[in-house]
């Protein structure tokens, strides 16, 4: 009788072990298969938001996500673009934009500061505040630069243009020289609005769907580099 009970006990223990091992294997498989995608927040103004586009799928964020997925990147890009926003506005809403699931940040701000002729010192302080907060969260950042026109004077342009590479170097962020680099690569000439016209909406400020596509192609490799900095 005892030997029979012992045999049954051994069989039960073996079954438990098999169940446990199977459960561990299933958990490991599900963890790898159903791992959450990397989440990037695109913090910006109307260029990020997709202003003026009839189909929002033509906007910067949807096109960027589609491009990244075509590169087999498992990623979700969240649209934190607000039309008309300044760098100060971006800083003010940063805590709200950065949910607990966020892994990385793209910052495209300063264009409205420049269009309004705001002091670059204030713009720099706001951008620096954004980079500091991202650093506190351990988030890698891609900072997208802007270039000021010459109508505010050479000193303004020099100060404004220089703050992006200086801040990127100071905080160890990735840097894209200009949001519109993809258009330049396609033949647009800096300082020549006519050469940008085929890629822009009627206002001459915001890209049309084809322009967004080229911008994403130009910026995409930097975003892939940003993904490479996300901690696993």
C-alpha positions in Angstrom: 0.0 0.0 0.0 2.8 2.4 1.0 4.7 1.6 -2.2 1.6 2.3 -4.2 1.0 5.6 -2.5 4.7 6.5 -3.0 4.4 5.7 -6.7 1.3 7.8 -7.0 3.0 10.6 -5.1 6.0 10.4 -7.5 3.7 10.5 -10.5 1.9 13.5 -9.1 5.1 15.3 -8.4 6.3 14.6 -11.9 3.1 15.9 -13.3 3.5 19.1 -11.3 7.0 19.5 -12.5 6.0 19.0 -16.1 3.2 21.6 -15.6 5.5 24.0 -14.0 8.1 23.7 -16.8 5.5 24.1 -19.4 4.1 27.1 -17.7 7.6 28.7 -17.5 8.2 28.0 -21.2 4.8 29.5 -22.2 5.5 32.6 -20.1 8.9 33.0 -21.7 7.5 32.6 -25.1 4.6 35.0 -24.5 7.0 37.6 -23.0 9.1 37.6 -26.2 6.2 37.4 -28.6 4.0 39.9 -26.9 6.7 42.3 -25.7 5.5 45.9 -25.8 6.7 48.0 -28.6 9.1 51.0 -28.1 7.1 54.2 -27.5 8.4 57.5 -28.9 6.8 60.8 -28.2 7.1 63.4 -30.9 7.0 66.8 -29.1 6.5 69.7 -31.5 4.4 72.3 -33.1 2.3 72.3 -36.3 5.1 70.6 -38.3 4.7 67.6 -36.0 0.9 67.9 -35.6 0.3 67.7 -39.4 -1.3 71.1 -39.8 -3.2 71.7 -43.1 -3.3 68.1 -44.3 -6.7 66.9 -45.4 -5.8 63.3 -44.4 -4.1 63.1 -41.0 -2.5 59.8 -42.2 -0.3 62.1 -44.4 1.1 63.8 -41.3 4.6 63.5 -40.0 3.8 61.1 -37.1 1.7 58.6 -39.1 4.2 58.6 -42.0 7.2 58.3 -39.6 5.6 55.3 -37.8 4.8 53.6 -41.2 8.4 54.2 -42.3 9.8 52.7 -39.1 7.6 49.7 -39.3 8.7 49.2 -42.9 12.2 49.0 -41.4 10.9 46.2 -39.1 11.0 48.5 -36.0 8.4 47.6 -33.4 7.5 51.1 -32.4 4.6 53.4 -31.6 5.1 57.1 -32.3 2.8 59.3 -30.2 1.8 62.7 -31.7 2.5 65.5 -29.1 2.4 68.3 -31.7 0.4 71.4 -31.0 -0.1 73.9 -33.8 1.3 77.3 -32.9 3.2 76.0 -29.9 6.5 77.6 -28.8 9.4 76.0 -27.0 8.0 77.4 -23.7 4.6 75.7 -24.4 6.3 72.4 -25.2 8.2 72.6 -21.8 5.0 73.5 -20.0 3.1 70.4 -21.3 6.1 68.0 -21.3 5.1 66.2 -18.0 1.7 65.5 -19.4 3.1 64.3 -22.7 5.5 61.8 -21.2 3.4 58.9 -19.9 5.1 56.0 -18.0 5.3 53.9 -21.2 7.5 56.4 -23.1 10.9 55.2 -24.1 12.3 58.1 -26.2 11.6 61.7 -27.3 11.8 63.7 -30.5 11.9 67.4 -30.0 11.0 69.7 -32.9 10.4 73.1 -31.4 11.6 76.7 -31.9 10.0 77.5 -35.3 7.3 79.6 -33.8 9.7 81.3 -31.5 11.7 82.3 -34.5 8.7 83.4 -36.5 7.6 85.7 -33.7 11.1 87.0 -33.2 11.3 85.8 -29.6 14.7 86.2 -27.8 16.8 83.1 -28.5 17.9 83.1 -24.9 14.4 82.3 -23.8 14.1 79.6 -26.5 17.3 78.0 -25.4 16.2 78.0 -21.8 13.0 76.2 -22.7 14.7 73.6 -24.9 17.3 73.1 -22.1 14.4 72.5 -19.6 13.0 69.8 -21.9 16.3 68.1 -22.3 16.9 68.2 -18.5 13.5 66.6 -17.8 14.1 63.9 -20.4 17.5 63.2 -18.8 15.8 62.8 -15.4 13.6 60.1 -16.9 16.6 58.5 -18.6 15.0 59.1 -22.1 17.2 59.4 -25.2 16.4 62.5 -27.2 16.6 63.4 -30.9 16.7 67.2 -31.1 15.6 68.6 -34.5 17.2 71.9 -35.3 15.8 75.0 -37.0 17.5 77.8 -38.9 16.4 81.4 -38.6 16.1 83.7 -41.7 18.3 86.7 -42.0 15.6 89.3 -41.5 16.1 89.5 -37.7 19.8 90.4 -38.2 23.0 88.3 -38.3 23.4 88.2 -34.5 19.9 86.8 -34.0 20.5 84.1 -36.7 23.9 83.2 -35.3 22.6 82.8 -31.8 19.4 80.9 -32.8 21.0 78.5 -35.2 23.9 77.7 -32.8 21.7 76.7 -29.8 20.6 73.3 -31.3 24.1 71.8 -31.8 25.3 73.3 -28.6 22.5 71.9 -26.5 22.7 68.5 -28.2 26.4 68.3 -27.4 25.8 69.5 -23.8 23.1 66.9 -23.1 24.4 64.1 -25.3 21.3 64.2 -27.5 21.1 63.1 -31.1 20.9 66.0 -33.5 19.2 66.5 -36.9 20.4 69.7 -38.4 17.0 70.7 -39.8 13.5 69.3 -40.0 13.6 70.1 -43.7 16.9 68.3 -44.6 15.0 65.7 -46.5 13.7 68.3 -48.8 17.2 69.7 -49.4 18.3 66.2 -50.2 15.5 66.1 -52.8 16.7 69.2 -54.5 15.3 72.1 -52.5 17.8 74.9 -52.0 18.2 76.6 -48.6 17.1 80.3 -48.8 15.2 79.7 -52.1 11.5 79.4 -51.4 10.7 78.6 -55.0 12.7 75.4 -54.8 10.7 74.3 -51.8 7.3 75.1 -53.4 6.7 71.6 -54.9 6.9 70.1 -51.5 5.0 72.7 -49.5 1.4 73.7 -48.9 0.1 77.0 -50.2 1.3 78.9 -47.1 4.9 78.0 -47.9 5.5 77.0 -44.3 4.0 73.5 -43.9 4.9 70.5 -46.1 2.4 68.8 -48.3 2.0 64.9 -48.2 4.9 64.4 -50.6 7.0 66.9 -48.6 6.3 65.0 -45.4 7.3 61.8 -47.1 10.7 63.2 -48.0 11.1 64.7 -44.6 10.5 61.3 -43.0 12.9 59.6 -45.3 15.6 62.2 -44.3 14.9 62.0 -40.6 14.1 58.3 -40.4 17.7 57.0 -40.1 18.3 59.3 -37.1 15.1 57.9 -35.5 16.4 54.4 -35.9 19.6 55.6 -34.2 17.4 57.0 -31.4 15.8 53.5 -31.1 19.2 52.0 -30.7 19.7 54.1 -27.6 16.6 52.9 -25.8 17.5 50.7 -22.9 16.2 47.2 -23.1 
